[in-house]
Amino acid sequence: MDTTSERRPVDRRKQVLEAAARSFAAFGYKATTMDRVAKTAGVGKGTIYTFFSNKEELFEQIVKDLIGELKAVAERTLDPALPFADNLLRILQQVLAYRDRHGLIVKLSQEVKEFGTPMATGGLEAVERSIIAYIAGHVTEAIDKGEIRSVDPALTAYMMLKMYLALTDMGRHLHEPLDADEVLANFRLYCLEGLAVG
């Protein structure tokens, strides 16, 4: 009987990161302690410090991993055969749906509203900046292909993200809720058709 696969060394760093991600998602940044992460991971606190010098560094790695997950969702959604506008709408829909379901984002959003914790705020801002940077890359490609006129990619990406959010649940307090088709139709009308060439 081959027991090689049964005796793989435990990846302690991965174990710590998974435990920290669960802890931050359940308790938020403020209430997560290194003791709690160690207990959840089933390791001594010293083990954590062999990989991360403090809670801030650990949290930053968790946020970086989340950003990587969001990028992977976007890449899976991207269809090179589709025009810029269609891809952008699909990517925004999928990435923001994933973001809004992610336990860490939900908990950090609550923490920011209740306590204004600077690290939680910074984590959410890092996620938003990464989404904007991803969109900006596609805006640049669309400009280069002649699909849209020349614009500032970063500003355009920011405006597109905010427009999309305003049309979805975040704008609910200002207007009647829109269904998914109405969100897409209005986003296309207000944000994309004005950019179309010709």
N, CA, C and O of each residue as an XYZ file, in Angstrom:
792
protein
N       0.838     -1.197      0.000
C       0.000      0.000      0.000
C       0.875      1.249      0.000
O       1.805      1.368      0.797
N       0.569      2.171     -0.895
C       1.366      3.405     -1.019
C       0.868      4.439     -0.014
O      -0.265      4.913     -0.109
N       1.715      4.784      0.941
C       1.319      5.760      1.963
C       1.974      7.114      1.728
O       1.893      7.998      2.581
N       2.619      7.284      0.582
C       3.305      8.537      0.281
C       2.344      9.718      0.335
O       2.647     10.748      0.937
N       1.167      9.559     -0.308
C       0.228     10.671     -0.343
C      -0.361     10.954      1.030
O      -0.791     12.073      1.310
N      -0.379      9.926      1.895
C      -0.928     10.123      3.240
C       0.047     10.867      4.135
O      -0.355     11.438      5.148
N       1.323     10.866      3.774
C       2.338     11.460      4.647
C       2.914     12.756      4.102
O       4.044     13.125      4.421
N       2.145     13.434      3.289
C       2.635     14.729      2.791
C       2.807     15.682      3.966
O       1.988     15.700      4.885
N       3.870     16.469      3.933
C       4.040     17.418      5.030
C       2.904     18.448      5.024
O       2.426     18.873      3.972
N       2.501     18.824      6.214
C       1.430     19.809      6.356
C       1.981     21.180      5.982
O       3.049     21.575      6.449
N       1.258     21.894      5.148
C       1.644     23.247      4.761
C       1.124     24.193      5.842
O      -0.018     24.651      5.794
N       1.983     24.473      6.808
C       1.567     25.288      7.967
C       1.173     26.711      7.563
O       0.242     27.284      8.127
N       1.872     27.267      6.601
C       1.537     28.635      6.156
C       0.118     28.661      5.593
O      -0.676     29.544      5.916
N      -0.184     27.684      4.751
C      -1.530     27.594      4.172
C      -2.571     27.368      5.272
O      -3.656     27.948      5.237
N      -2.239     26.541      6.224
C      -3.128     26.266      7.350
C      -3.420     27.552      8.127
O      -4.565     27.812      8.497
N      -2.392     28.347      8.370
C      -2.549     29.617      9.081
C      -3.405     30.581      8.267
O      -4.301     31.230      8.807
N      -3.126     30.674      6.960
C      -3.892     31.587      6.106
C      -5.373     31.203      6.050
O      -6.244     32.070      6.117
N      -5.652     29.920      5.930
C      -7.050     29.481      5.888
C      -7.761     29.793      7.200
O      -8.908     30.240      7.198
N      -7.083     29.559      8.313
C      -7.671     29.852      9.625
C      -7.876     31.353      9.804
O      -8.899     31.790     10.333
N      -6.906     32.131      9.364
C      -7.020     33.591      9.473
C      -8.159     34.114      8.607
O      -8.914     34.989      9.030
N      -8.283     33.581      7.402
C      -9.367     34.010      6.512
C     -10.721     33.717      7.150
O     -11.624     34.552      7.105
N     -10.864     32.525      7.747
C     -12.129     32.189      8.422
C     -12.376     33.110      9.607
O     -13.505     33.544      9.837
N     -11.330     33.406     10.354
C     -11.472     34.262     11.533
C     -11.832     35.701     11.155
O     -12.728     36.298     11.751
N     -11.130     36.253     10.162
C     -11.448     37.619      9.724
C     -12.871     37.692      9.173
O     -13.572     38.681      9.391
N     -13.300     36.645      8.459
C     -14.657     36.633      7.890
C     -15.719     36.489      8.974
O     -16.816     37.033      8.842
N     -15.407     35.771     10.031
C     -16.388     35.553     11.100
C     -16.423     36.698     12.111
O     -17.493     37.083     12.581
N     -15.242     37.241     12.446
C     -15.169     38.212     13.533
C     -14.741     39.611     13.107
O     -14.832     40.549     13.898
N     -14.275     39.765     11.870
C     -13.783     41.059     11.424
C     -12.327     41.250     11.787
O     -11.721     40.416     12.460
N     -11.777     42.364     11.331
C     -10.364     42.629     11.598
C     -10.132     42.908     13.075
O      -9.230     42.341     13.692
N     -10.945     43.780     13.629
C     -10.744     44.262     14.992
C     -10.769     43.128     16.015
O      -9.927     43.087     16.912
N     -11.727     42.205     15.890
C     -11.910     41.147     16.885
C     -11.048     39.915     16.632
O     -11.013     39.010     17.465
N     -10.364     39.867     15.517
C      -9.484     38.729     15.245
C      -8.146     38.972     15.930
O      -7.518     40.015     15.751
N      -7.731     38.001     16.709
C      -6.437     38.078     17.393
C      -5.549     36.953     16.872
O      -6.030     35.993     16.270
N      -4.271     37.082     17.108
C      -3.341     36.026     16.715
C      -3.630     34.759     17.524
O      -3.462     33.649     17.017
N      -4.066     34.920     18.785
C      -4.439     33.756     19.591
C      -5.605     33.004     18.951
O      -5.606     31.775     18.897
N      -6.599     33.754     18.468
C      -7.772     33.143     17.835
C      -7.366     32.409     16.556
O      -7.831     31.299     16.296
N      -6.495     33.037     15.757
C      -6.035     32.406     14.519
C      -5.266     31.128     14.846
O      -5.464     30.100     14.198
N      -4.393     31.189     15.844
C      -3.611     30.011     16.237
C      -4.524     28.876     16.673
O      -4.321     27.722     16.293
N      -5.524     29.209     17.469
C      -6.458     28.186     17.948
C      -7.243     27.581     16.779
O      -7.409     26.363     16.706
N      -7.725     28.429     15.869
C      -8.479     27.955     14.710
C      -7.607     27.084     13.810
O      -8.071     26.087     13.256
N      -6.341     27.469     13.670
C      -5.410     26.719     12.811
C      -4.888     25.457     13.483
O      -4.361     24.563     12.821
N      -5.038     25.391     14.814
C      -4.499     24.240     15.539
C      -2.987     24.264     15.616
O      -2.336     23.220     15.588
N      -2.422     25.481     15.715
C      -0.968     25.636     15.812
C      -0.660     26.564     16.981
O      -1.544     27.244     17.502
N       0.589     26.580     17.379
C       1.019     27.537     18.387
C       1.146     28.920     17.767
O       1.371     29.060     16.564
N       0.998     29.934     18.602
C       1.083     31.305     18.089
C       2.445     31.584     17.445
O       2.539     32.357     16.492
N       3.475     30.962     17.961
C       4.815     31.142     17.399
C       4.897     30.690     15.951
O       5.672     31.238     15.167
N       4.095     29.689     15.596
C       4.083     29.209     14.207
C       3.627     30.320     13.267
O       4.169     30.481     12.173
N       2.640     31.073     13.696
C       2.143     32.183     12.866
C       3.258     33.184     12.630
O       3.445     33.670     11.515
N       4.009     33.493     13.702
C       5.065     34.497     13.595
C       6.257     34.033     12.762
O       7.115     34.846     12.416
N       6.327     32.744     12.434
C       7.388     32.317     11.516
C       7.070     32.742     10.085
O       7.961     32.810      9.238
N       5.781     33.031      9.816
C       5.361     33.422      8.468
C       4.956     34.891      8.363
O       5.146     35.519      7.322
N       4.402     35.432      9.437
C       3.866     36.801      9.420
C       4.302     37.519     10.687
O       4.163     36.996     11.793
N       4.832     38.725     10.509
C       5.377     39.432     11.674
C       4.294     40.011     12.577
O       4.546     40.254     13.757
N       3.089     40.237     12.044
C       2.011     40.782     12.871
C       0.656     40.552     12.202
O       0.585     40.026     11.091
N      -0.397     40.943     12.875
C      -1.753     40.751     12.368
C      -1.977     41.542     11.084
O      -2.673     41.074     10.182
N      -1.398     42.729     10.992
C      -1.560     43.564      9.801
C      -1.016     42.859      8.566
O      -1.660     42.844      7.517
N       0.165     42.281      8.693
C       0.791     41.577      7.562
C      -0.049     40.355      7.159
O      -0.213     40.074      5.971
N      -0.565     39.649      8.135
C      -1.425     38.494      7.879
C      -2.696     38.924      7.146
O      -3.109     38.288      6.177
N      -3.310     40.005      7.617
C      -4.527     40.523      6.995
C      -4.256     40.968      5.552
O      -5.048     40.690      4.652
N      -3.141     41.655      5.345
C      -2.801     42.110      3.994
C      -2.651     40.936      3.034
O      -3.019     41.043      1.864
N      -2.112     39.813      3.517
C      -1.985     38.627      2.666
C      -3.362     38.037      2.354
O      -3.597     37.570      1.240
N      -4.262     38.057      3.323
C      -5.627     37.555      3.107
C      -6.323     38.413      2.043
O      -6.986     37.879      1.153
N      -6.176     39.725      2.133
C      -6.782     40.628      1.146
C      -6.153     40.394     -0.229
O      -6.858     40.373     -1.238
N      -4.845     40.221     -0.272
C      -4.154     39.945     -1.546
C      -4.688     38.658     -2.171
O      -4.899     38.594     -3.382
N      -4.904     37.641     -1.350
C      -5.456     36.378     -1.853
C      -6.875     36.566     -2.374
O      -7.242     35.991     -3.399
N      -7.675     37.368     -1.675
C      -9.042     37.657     -2.120
C      -9.018     38.368     -3.474
O      -9.810     38.046     -4.360
N      -8.122     39.323     -3.631
C      -7.995     40.031     -4.906
C      -7.627     39.040     -6.018
O      -8.125     39.147     -7.139
N      -6.763     38.086     -5.704
C      -6.424     37.045     -6.669
C      -7.640     36.213     -7.056
O      -7.805     35.852     -8.221
N      -8.491     35.911     -6.080
C      -9.726     35.167     -6.360
C     -10.641     35.968     -7.284
O     -11.218     35.417     -8.222
N     -10.772     37.266     -7.019
C     -11.623     38.124     -7.853
C     -11.092     38.183     -9.287
O     -11.863     38.147    -10.246
N      -9.782     38.273     -9.420
C      -9.190     38.301    -10.757
C      -9.447     36.979    -11.488
O      -9.712     36.970    -12.690
N      -9.367     35.872    -10.758
C      -9.630     34.562    -11.364
C     -11.078     34.467    -11.841
O     -11.348     33.903    -12.902
N     -12.014     35.022    -11.056
C     -13.429     35.046    -11.466
C     -13.562     35.852    -12.756
O     -14.249     35.431    -13.687
N     -12.903     37.012    -12.811
C     -12.965     37.860    -14.003
C     -12.378     37.143    -15.216
O     -12.952     37.190    -16.305
N     -11.243     36.482    -15.032
C     -10.596     35.791    -16.143
C     -11.438     34.633    -16.667
O     -11.478     34.383    -17.871
N     -12.113     33.927    -15.758
C     -13.003     32.831    -16.184
C     -14.206     33.370    -16.952
O     -14.746     32.692    -17.828
N     -14.623     34.587    -16.623
C     -15.804     35.188    -17.249
C     -15.473     35.780    -18.614
O     -16.322     35.817    -19.505
N     -14.250     36.236    -18.773
C     -13.820     36.903    -20.007
C     -13.950     35.985    -21.213
O     -13.492     34.842    -21.197
N     -14.583     36.506    -22.260
C     -14.731     35.768    -23.512
C     -14.119     36.616    -24.623
O     -14.722     37.605    -25.041
N     -12.934     36.249    -25.108
C     -12.242     37.050    -26.121
C     -13.059     37.263    -27.401
O     -12.782     38.184    -28.169
N     -14.045     36.428    -27.624
C     -14.865     36.560    -28.832
C     -15.904     37.678    -28.713
O     -16.460     38.123    -29.717
N     -16.160     38.122    -27.493
C     -17.180     39.158    -27.288
C     -16.572     40.554    -27.377
O     -15.391     40.741    -27.084
N     -17.385     41.540    -27.783
C     -16.893     42.919    -27.782
C     -16.703     43.438    -26.356
O     -17.215     42.861    -25.396
N     -15.966     44.525    -26.241
C     -15.636     45.139    -24.961
C     -16.857     45.316    -24.065
O     -16.831     44.907    -22.904
N     -17.914     45.912    -24.578
C     -19.082     46.236    -23.761
C     -19.701     44.986    -23.154
O     -20.040     44.978    -21.971
N     -19.850     43.949    -23.933
C     -20.446     42.715    -23.432
C     -19.562     42.061    -22.373
O     -20.047     41.599    -21.341
N     -18.267     42.031    -22.643
C     -17.345     41.461    -21.659
C     -17.358     42.252    -20.364
O     -17.394     41.678    -19.276
N     -17.328     43.568    -20.483
C     -17.312     44.406    -19.290
C     -18.538     44.149    -18.426
O     -18.418     44.002    -17.210
N     -19.702     44.096    -19.035
C     -20.930     43.857    -18.279
C     -20.905     42.491    -17.612
O     -21.290     42.364    -16.450
N     -20.466     41.485    -18.320
C     -20.389     40.133    -17.746
C     -19.408     40.086    -16.577
O     -19.691     39.493    -15.536
N     -18.248     40.722    -16.765
C     -17.230     40.715    -15.712
C     -17.722     41.451    -14.471
O     -17.589     40.946    -13.356
N     -18.286     42.635    -14.659
C     -18.806     43.385    -13.511
C     -19.855     42.573    -12.766
O     -19.837     42.502    -11.537
N     -20.751     41.972    -13.496
C     -21.815     41.171    -12.887
C     -21.230     40.040    -12.030
O     -21.620     39.866    -10.876
N     -20.304     39.285    -12.597
C     -19.744     38.130    -11.896
C     -18.830     38.519    -10.740
O     -18.924     37.954     -9.650
N     -17.947     39.486    -10.978
C     -16.990     39.886     -9.939
C     -17.712     40.515     -8.754
O     -17.399     40.212     -7.603
N     -18.666     41.378     -9.026
C     -19.367     42.041     -7.923
C     -20.299     41.080     -7.191
O     -20.482     41.208     -5.980
N     -20.882     40.134     -7.891
C     -21.703     39.119     -7.226
C     -20.817     38.274     -6.302
O     -21.199     37.977     -5.171
N     -19.645     37.895     -6.788
C     -18.705     37.117     -5.973
C     -18.269     37.933     -4.756
O     -18.244     37.430     -3.633
N     -17.931     39.176     -4.994
C     -17.494     40.063     -3.911
C     -18.576     40.204     -2.850
O     -18.292     40.141     -1.654
N     -19.815     40.395     -3.288
C     -20.908     40.619     -2.341
C     -21.295     39.375     -1.553
O     -21.915     39.478     -0.495
N     -20.930     38.192     -2.064
C     -21.212     36.945     -1.347
C     -20.052     36.531     -0.445
O     -20.220     35.681      0.430
N     -18.899     37.114     -0.647
C     -17.708     36.690      0.084
C     -17.804     37.115      1.547
O     -17.992     38.294      1.849
N     -17.676     36.157      2.441
C     -17.828     36.421      3.871
C     -16.919     37.506      4.408
O     -17.335     38.296      5.256
N     -15.683     37.558      3.930
C     -14.745     38.565      4.418
C     -15.205     39.968      4.032
O     -15.166     40.881      4.857
N     -15.637     40.146      2.797
C     -16.090     41.470      2.350
C     -17.314     41.906      3.143
O     -17.413     43.057      3.570
N     -18.239     40.980      3.335
C     -19.457     41.292      4.088
C     -19.100     41.738      5.503
O     -19.614     42.743      5.992
N     -18.222     40.990      6.150
C     -17.848     41.312      7.533
C     -17.071     42.623      7.609
O     -17.316     43.434      8.502
N     -16.144     42.840      6.688
C     -15.383     44.097      6.700
C     -16.295     45.286      6.458
O     -16.114     46.338      7.072
N     -17.279     45.138      5.566
C     -18.230     46.224      5.299
C     -19.007     46.565      6.560
O     -19.210     47.741      6.863
N     -19.442     45.556      7.296
C     -20.147     45.790      8.567
C     -19.239     46.498      9.560
O     -19.657     47.434     10.242
N     -18.000     46.046      9.634
C     -17.053     46.628     10.579
C     -16.763     48.092     10.257
O     -16.662     48.925     11.157
N     -16.632     48.393      8.981
C     -16.383     49.781      8.586
C     -17.571     50.660      8.974
O     -17.387     51.764      9.486
N     -18.790     50.170      8.732
C     -19.989     50.936      9.094
C     -20.103     51.140     10.596
O     -20.439     52.234     11.051
N     -19.824     50.091     11.372
C     -19.993     50.162     12.828
C     -18.839     50.857     13.539
O     -19.062     51.645     14.459
N     -17.607     50.572     13.120
C     -16.450     51.058     13.874
C     -15.488     51.931     13.084
O     -14.673     52.645     13.668
N     -15.579     51.877     11.760
C     -14.637     52.647     10.944
C     -13.204     52.185     11.094
O     -12.283     52.995     10.992
N     -12.993     50.891     11.334
C     -11.648     50.353     11.547
C     -10.762     50.648     10.331
O     -11.084     50.225      9.220
N      -9.652     51.366     10.527
C      -8.804     51.743      9.387
C      -8.311     50.566      8.547
O      -8.302     50.662      7.320
N      -7.900     49.461      9.168
C      -7.411     48.317      8.382
C      -8.540     47.696      7.566
O      -8.314     47.263      6.436
N      -9.745     47.648      8.117
C     -10.891     47.116      7.372
C     -11.200     48.028      6.190
O     -11.464     47.556      5.084
N     -11.165     49.331      6.431
C     -11.382     50.300      5.363
C     -10.325     50.136      4.276
O     -10.643     50.127      3.087
N      -9.080     50.007      4.687
C      -7.981     49.823      3.734
C      -8.127     48.551      2.928
O      -7.818     48.535      1.737
N      -8.594     47.485      3.557
C      -8.797     46.225      2.853
C      -9.861     46.351      1.778
O      -9.677     45.882      0.655
N     -10.985     46.991      2.124
C     -12.059     47.192      1.146
C     -11.600     48.091      0.004
O     -11.936     47.850     -1.155
N     -10.834     49.124      0.334
C     -10.323     50.025     -0.703
C      -9.346     49.300     -1.632
O      -9.333     49.553     -2.836
N      -8.543     48.416     -1.088
C      -7.600     47.651     -1.918
C      -8.359     46.770     -2.904
O      -7.957     46.637     -4.060
N      -9.457     46.169     -2.445
C     -10.272     45.339     -3.330
C     -10.864     46.198     -4.442
O     -10.830     45.817     -5.612
N     -11.408     47.363     -4.074
C     -12.012     48.240     -5.084
C     -10.974     48.745     -6.076
O     -11.245     48.802     -7.276
N      -9.784     49.114     -5.592
C      -8.712     49.569     -6.492
C      -8.325     48.478     -7.474
O      -8.035     48.759     -8.637
N      -8.318     47.228     -7.009
C      -7.940     46.133     -7.898
C      -8.993     45.925     -8.982
O      -8.650     45.629    -10.127
N     -10.263     46.075     -8.637
C     -11.334     45.945     -9.633
C     -11.200     47.064    -10.665
O     -11.324     46.824    -11.866
N     -10.949     48.275    -10.198
C     -10.792     49.420    -11.095
C      -9.585     49.205    -12.014
O      -9.666     49.471    -13.213
N      -8.480     48.729    -11.463
C      -7.277     48.499    -12.276
C      -7.547     47.436    -13.342
O      -7.083     47.563    -14.475
N      -8.285     46.403    -12.989
C      -8.609     45.349    -13.946
C      -9.459     45.915    -15.087
O      -9.183     45.662    -16.260
N     -10.488     46.678    -14.733
C     -11.348     47.290    -15.755
C     -10.529     48.243    -16.617
O     -10.675     48.261    -17.839
N      -9.665     49.039    -15.979
C      -8.843     50.005    -16.720
C      -7.986     49.307    -17.775
O      -7.787     49.838    -18.868
N      -7.480     48.118    -17.449
C      -6.703     47.358    -18.425
C      -7.530     47.017    -19.655
O      -7.039     47.071    -20.783
N      -8.784     46.668    -19.426
C      -9.666     46.331    -20.550
C     -10.119     47.580    -21.310
O     -10.353     47.522    -22.518
N     -10.240     48.692    -20.614
C     -10.548     49.958    -21.292
C      -9.394     50.301    -22.239
O      -9.619     50.700    -23.382
N      -8.174     50.144    -21.761
C      -6.996     50.422    -22.592
C      -6.987     49.529    -23.834
O      -6.720     49.998    -24.941
N      -7.279     48.244    -23.646
C      -7.331     47.327    -24.789
C      -8.410     47.752    -25.784
O      -8.193     47.706    -26.995
N      -9.576     48.166    -25.274
C     -10.675     48.586    -26.148
C     -10.300     49.847    -26.930
O     -10.675     49.996    -28.093
N      -9.560     50.752    -26.287
C      -9.087     51.958    -26.978
C      -8.131     51.555    -28.104
O      -8.247     52.020    -29.238
N      -7.178     50.670    -27.755
C      -6.185     50.227    -28.735
C      -6.825     49.526    -29.936
O      -6.316     49.615    -31.053
N      -7.942     48.828    -29.704
C      -8.646     48.121    -30.785
C      -9.600     49.033    -31.552
O     -10.179     48.624    -32.558
N      -9.763     50.273    -31.074
C     -10.679     51.196    -31.732
C     -12.148     50.952    -31.398
O     -13.035     51.438    -32.101
N     -12.410     50.196    -30.323
C     -13.797     49.928    -29.930
C     -14.424     51.117    -29.214
O     -15.630     51.347    -29.308
N     -13.594     51.868    -28.497
C     -14.071     53.082    -27.823
C     -13.069     54.190    -28.088
O     -11.915     53.934    -28.432
N     -13.523     55.418    -27.925
C     -12.605     56.533    -28.177
C     -11.596     56.657    -27.050
O     -11.750     56.041    -25.996
N     -10.577     57.444    -27.275
C      -9.499     57.608    -26.314
C      -9.991     58.364    -25.081
O     -10.484     59.488    -25.172
N      -9.842     57.707    -23.916
C     -10.256     58.292    -22.637
C      -9.199     57.927    -21.601
O      -8.312     57.115    -21.862
N      -9.305     58.533    -20.431
C      -8.430     58.176    -19.318
C      -8.912     56.820    -18.782
O      -9.996     56.746    -18.205
N      -8.131     55.751    -18.960
C      -8.606     54.416    -18.565
C      -8.956     54.283    -17.084
O      -9.972     53.678    -16.742
N      -8.121     54.843    -16.199
C      -8.376     54.696    -14.761
C      -9.643     55.445    -14.350
O     -10.466     54.908    -13.608
N      -9.802     56.666    -14.823
C     -11.000     57.437    -14.486
C     -12.240     56.784    -15.084
O     -13.279     56.712    -14.427
N     -12.143     56.313    -16.303
C     -13.271     55.656    -16.960
C     -13.656     54.387    -16.214
O     -14.840     54.113    -16.017
N     -12.659     53.614    -15.798
C     -12.930     52.385    -15.042
C     -13.619     52.708    -13.720
O     -14.557     52.019    -13.318
N     -13.154     53.749    -13.052
C     -13.770     54.178    -11.789
C     -15.230     54.558    -12.018
O     -16.116     54.127    -11.280
N     -15.471     55.369    -13.045
C     -16.837     55.811    -13.337
C     -17.740     54.638    -13.720
O     -18.907     54.598    -13.330
N     -17.204     53.692    -14.478
C     -17.991     52.516    -14.865
C     -18.379     51.688    -13.648
O     -19.523     51.251    -13.524
N     -17.423     51.474    -12.754
C     -17.711     50.707    -11.545
C     -18.779     51.399    -10.705
O     -19.730     50.767    -10.245
N     -18.611     52.699    -10.513
C     -19.573     53.443     -9.687
C     -20.948     53.490    -10.346
O     -21.966     53.422     -9.657
N     -20.986     53.606    -11.669
C     -22.272     53.603    -12.381
C     -22.965     52.260    -12.187
O     -24.157     52.204    -11.887
N     -22.217     51.194    -12.361
C     -22.801     49.866    -12.210
C     -23.334     49.675    -10.789
O     -24.446     49.183    -10.601
N     -22.544     50.063     -9.795
C     -22.977     49.928     -8.405
C     -24.209     50.785     -8.123
O     -25.113     50.360     -7.403
N     -24.245     51.989     -8.687
C     -25.395     52.877     -8.475
C     -26.680     52.292     -9.051
O     -27.767     52.529     -8.524
N     -26.552     51.533    -10.128
C     -27.728     50.927    -10.750
C     -28.186     49.659    -10.027
O     -29.325     49.225    -10.193
N     -27.307     49.074     -9.235
C     -27.657     47.846     -8.514
C     -28.068     48.191     -7.090
O     -28.550     49.296     -6.839
N     -27.890     47.285     -6.173
C     -28.385     47.454     -4.804
C     -27.868     48.694     -4.090
O     -28.566     49.255     -3.246
N     -26.656     49.129     -4.415
C     -26.113     50.289     -3.703
C     -26.931     51.551     -3.966
O     -26.946     52.459     -3.135
N     -27.610     51.621     -5.112
C     -28.423     52.796     -5.426
C     -29.879     52.644     -5.043
O     -30.697     53.518     -5.330
N     -30.208     51.533     -4.395
C     -31.598     51.206     -4.056
C     -32.283     52.313     -3.252
O     -33.486     52.530     -3.401
N     -31.524     53.018     -2.399
C     -32.124     54.077     -1.576
C     -32.504     55.307     -2.406
O     -33.242     56.170     -1.932
N     -32.003     55.389     -3.642
C     -32.284     56.549     -4.490
C     -33.306     56.275     -5.583
O     -33.883     57.210     -6.137
N     -33.536     55.017     -5.897
C     -34.464     54.684     -6.985
C     -35.100     53.325     -6.729
O     -34.634     52.548     -5.896
N     -36.169     53.057     -7.460
C     -36.819     51.750     -7.376
C     -35.819     50.683     -7.808
O     -35.024     50.907     -8.720
N     -35.857     49.529     -7.156
C     -34.929     48.459     -7.549
C     -35.103     48.085     -9.025
O     -36.217     48.030     -9.545
N     -33.986     47.837     -9.668
C     -33.979     47.426    -11.069
C     -33.680     45.936    -11.137
O     -32.891     45.416    -10.347
N     -34.314     45.252    -12.085
C     -33.951     43.848    -12.257
C     -32.653     43.793    -13.068
O     -32.173     44.814    -13.560
N     -32.094     42.590    -13.197
C     -30.781     42.421    -13.849
C     -30.771     42.959    -15.274
O     -29.801     43.592    -15.690
N     -31.841     42.712    -16.023
C     -31.899     43.202    -17.406
C     -31.933     44.727    -17.461
O     -31.308     45.334    -18.331
N     -32.659     45.340    -16.538
C     -32.730     46.811    -16.502
C     -31.380     47.410    -16.114
O     -30.964     48.432    -16.660
N     -30.704     46.769    -15.172
C     -29.366     47.236    -14.784
C     -28.456     47.231    -16.004
O     -27.781     48.222    -16.284
N     -28.437     46.120    -16.727
C     -27.557     46.007    -17.888
C     -27.939     46.987    -18.988
O     -27.067     47.598    -19.606
N     -29.247     47.143    -19.240
C     -29.698     48.064    -20.293
C     -29.328     49.495    -19.953
O     -28.856     50.234    -20.816
N     -29.537     49.895    -18.704
C     -29.208     51.264    -18.298
C     -27.705     51.504    -18.253
O     -27.237     52.584    -18.613
N     -26.948     50.505    -17.813
C     -25.496     50.653    -17.810
C     -24.993     50.850    -19.231
O     -24.146     51.705    -19.489
N     -25.526     50.046    -20.157
C     -25.137     50.178    -21.561
C     -25.494     51.564    -22.091
O     -24.697     52.198    -22.782
N     -26.685     52.022    -21.764
C     -27.158     53.326    -22.262
C     -26.309     54.463    -21.721
O     -25.812     55.286    -22.491
N     -26.135     54.520    -20.407
C     -25.475     55.681    -19.788
C     -23.960     55.625    -19.832
O     -23.302     56.664    -19.876
N     -23.399     54.420    -19.821
C     -21.959     54.335    -19.684
C     -21.229     53.857    -20.924
O     -20.066     54.208    -21.123
N     -21.873     53.075    -21.751
C     -21.166     52.497    -22.892
C     -21.513     53.127    -24.225
O     -20.624     53.355    -25.046
N     -22.758     53.408    -24.455
C     -23.110     53.940    -25.770
C     -22.492     55.309    -26.024
O     -22.233     55.680    -27.168
N     -22.260     56.048    -24.959
C     -21.586     57.332    -25.105
C     -20.128     57.198    -25.497
O     -19.525     58.150    -25.993
N     -19.548     56.002    -25.274
C     -18.150     55.753    -25.622
C     -17.988     55.117    -26.993
O     -16.882     55.059    -27.532
N     -19.094     54.641    -27.554
C     -18.989     53.889    -28.804
C     -18.445     54.742    -29.932
O     -18.780     55.920    -30.055
N     -17.604     54.136    -30.753
C     -17.065     54.829    -31.923
C     -18.123     54.831    -33.022
O     -18.792     53.824    -33.254
N     -18.272     55.992    -33.709
C     -19.219     56.084    -34.833
C     -20.574     56.237    -34.315
O     -21.524     56.333    -35.091
